[in-house]
Amino acid sequence: MRVVWSPLAELRASEAVDAIAKDRPHAAAVWLEKLLARVETLDRFATQGRAVPEIGRPAYRQLLHRPYRIIYRIDAKQIVILTLRHERRAWDAAEIPPDG
């Protein structure tokens, strides 16, 4: 399966890297490398993440990449990385588009 990133997920990843890089540029680069490697595994193991409790539908899953949650949706032909959420941020349902 193909893995694609939504514009929001790309933005959130960029914001996370920028925030980490303010104090620890090398750590930000390492964090990003590990994030990308983690997401790449979804093409073979799409269901490795657990269901997102706030959504409660099996197609919506999450992987933890501390301190972020990688929220994704399994579609028929692709995996869509929907957003990254810091563990401490309140849930915002508006960040998750309807199925499609």
GIMOGI-V564181 format. One record per helix or strand of 3 or more residues. SS is the DSSP state (a for helix, b for strand). FROM is the first residue (numbers start at 0). TO is the last residue. If there is no record, write none. Layout:
BEGIN
ss->SS from->FROM to->TO
ss->SS from->FROM to->TO
END
This chain:
BEGIN
ss->b from->1 to->4
ss->a from->6 to->22
ss->a from->24 to->42
ss->a from->45 to->47
ss->b from->59 to->64
ss->b from->67 to->73
ss->b from->77 to->85
ss->a from->92 to->94
END
